[in-house]
Amino acid sequence: MKRLIYYSIFIISGLLSFSAYAHLGSISGMVYEQSTNLPLRGVNVQLTGLGKATTTNELGQYRFDDLVAAPYKIELSYVGFKTLVIEAIVQDDQTTSIKTLMANTTLELKEVVVSAQRAHDQQLISSLDIKIRPIVNSQEILRMVPGLFIGQHAGGGKAEQIFLRGFDIDHGTDIQLTVDGMPVNMVSHAHGQGYADLHFVIPELIQGADFKKGPYHAEKGNFTTAGWVNFRTRDALDRSFVKLEAGQFDTYRAVAGLDLLGQKGRDKNRSAYLASEYSFTNSYFDNPQNFKRLNVMGKYHGHLSPNTNLTLTASTFWSKWNHSGQIPDRALESGLIGFFGSIDPTEGGETSRTNVNVQLVTVTPRNHTIRNQLFYSNYNFELYSNFTFFLEDSINGDQIRQKEKRNLFGYNGSFSAQNNVGNTQWTTTFGVQYRQDLTKNTELSHTKNRTETLNNIQLGNINELNAAVYADELIQVSNHFSINAGLRLDYFRNQYEDLLATPVTTKHASAAILSPKLNFYYTFNNRFQLYLNTGRGFHSNDTRVVVPQGGRQILPAAYGSDLGVIFKPFPKLLINAAAWYLWLQQEFVYVGDAGVVEPGGKTRRQGIDVSVRYQLTKHLYADVDINTTKPRAIGIMEGQNYLPLAPIFTTTGGLSVQSNSGFSGSLRYRYIGNRPANEDNSIVAKGYFVTDMQANYSRKNYTLGLSVQNLFNTRWKETQFATESRLQGEAQSVEEIHFTPGTPFFARLSLTVFF
């Protein structure tokens, strides 16, 4: 009898529990940006006092289930937006629907939380920076990444040289750059592997930059060794605008953005705009640069259905310029030329790129997210350079032409689902990626004065395919601890048609690489998160190298780890610090300037990154980034194992102000220390310290701006190389520093009118 009573109580309790569970309610919400009425992704949403939290999805949606009937307080926070607390009443067996508009506001660091719902790594720093110091020129696009330095050595038309985490990345060999998910890096490029030219992006249209350092994300493949950056362009314009700039050195720039749908589009959660940019400058070199650049971009964002967003972007870009090239120290010291002079004044180039990018994002009723992206680029490039002057040809000089025509197309797709297993939440993502590059007449030739072709060194057609699949699992073990594991498989197929061979030959090669990732995150509270990232990455090599090697040893792996913290010791102070290590299996990259391969052997890099953001007053912000690295070749005698041009110590920082009276501005510095220019450090690339200033005054319908680069007119060398060269008339060659002079004091005024 006693056992029967126990069974009865158990059954009744279960039925009561089931009955209570069956009558639980839900909250379903959508969050929009007030100025554009478009969905906000990544908003932190918390049920106050219950320990339940989530973030909004691609469509700005969030949901809480299994809630007992009661009133609830919901707190919504997002960097750069006013934090909101709203009330919702949940009833049995019902879903309470809420629509919320969030308005931009002056950033308050005390409102920024370290959320357990996301793996912040360095990303929170980027979100703050884009709000505090908006991008004002094309160089600042890349400088948004803490510790990333750039150098221009072709007068502004060529892609910048990039430095990050002890890498001289050249133009992109060890960092993956994308814009709205579309690749920027060019494989098997005429000038060098991974060449990444971002000048087709109009700076005023940048909404944000997502980045991570290191090879720790399964979605990211080729070139992701030092890290990756994805720049997001605006889905909508708050208002139409026209911006005019004028500055020293015959510098002029005009930018316009036109909102095509206006309020009627916003009412239907749609947007479309057309923007254009034209730039001209003769620059500060003795040889007039005659630089011209034209950008045109159009973008549409809206609903195909209640659960599917369509984003369509099209753009075209063209640029043409002369440049002064790199000059040897001895030419300056002897008085042959001035600091801004040139040995070969006929250097220069022309390039263009046209893009189409289509993105579809669907969130199913079961909260599964499906992403589809198709992209296409038509690209043309022609560059004339002279690095060694008369070393090889004492009569005509050593000028070279690098030229190509390219069609690039591809697809990115992924499926993501969330499931609860016990008290844990699992976010599972499967993805597939495809990219193919077809080049025509990829050329390296010996030329004279940009008008005469003396001989062809290389000429051929390239067909390179990269297909990849990946799986990623994010496990929210508790409100504090999460694990992220990923696995990626990349397959490359390379084909090269050598047009200089007799007869013309076509050869193929293929290779594959597997890249595992494993990351851990522990969030102690909303002020402190500890993380450990580990993973394997790689960069591919030029098809013209892959084919002769039969596809062997052409995907050198990189193994990395980061141990870091992001914390707020005080409400208005945010710190991100990481100790990291990276080991590379092989550093050999096709050097397009000479048409040769330079294998460098195994290398290792280790260092410390520190980023600090501090709000001094309601309107004044301070930031500093400090990065120290020890890059070395492995298996080489001590003293002979330096990595040329690899940065050892860098720091950037400044003060930014945003006032309610309409005044905003910044005073910023950047410093890079001396670093070895060759393997034994007998030639040193000298460091520099440069200060820039930006000041704006804004009213409702206009903004006045003053931008000053190199405020204190420092004489500095922007790019430096240890190069062997011979000047005309010299009996012997000399190896020494060859440099491109950095910008002198350079002031520009701007007027932006909104309508």
Buried (B, 14 or more C-beta within 10 A) or exposed (E): EEEEEEEEEEEEEEEEEEEEEEEBBBBBBBBBBBBBBBBBBBBBBBBEEEEBBBBBBBBBBBBBEEBEEEEBEBBBBBBBBBBBEEEBEBEEEEBBEBEBBBEBEEBBBEBBBBBBBBBBBBBBBBBBBBBBBBBBBBBBBBBBBBBBBBBBBBBBBBBBBBBBBBBBBBBBBBBBBBBBBBBBBBBBBBBBBBBBBBBBBBBBBBEBBBBBBBBBBBBBBBBBBBBBBBBBBBBBBBEBBBBBBBBBBBBEBBBBBBBBBEEEBBEEBBBBBBBBBBBBBBBBBEBBBBBBBBBBBBBBBBBEEEBBBBBBBBBBBBBBBBBBBBBBBBBBEEEBBEBBBBBBBBBBBBBBBBBBBBBBBBBEEEBBBBBBBBBBBBBBBBBBBBBBBBBBBEEBBBBBBBBBBBEBBBBBBBBBBBEEEEEBBBBBBBBEBBBBBBBBEBBBBBBBEBEEEBEEBBBBBBBBBBBBBBBBBBBBBEEEBBBBBBBBBBEBBBBBBBBEEEEEEEBBBBBEBEBEBBBBBBBEEBBBBBBBBBBBBBBBBBBBBBBEEEBEBBBBBBBBBBBBBBBBEEEBBBBBBBBBBBBBBBBBBBBBBBBEBEEBBBBBBBBBBBBBBBBEEEBEBBBBBBBBBEBBBEEBEEEEBBBBBBBBBBBBBBBBBBBEEEEBBBBBBBBBBBBBBBBEBEBBBBBBEBBBBBBBBBEEEBBBBBBBBBBEEBEBBBBBBBBEBBBEEBEEBBBBBBBBBBBBEBBBEBEBBBE
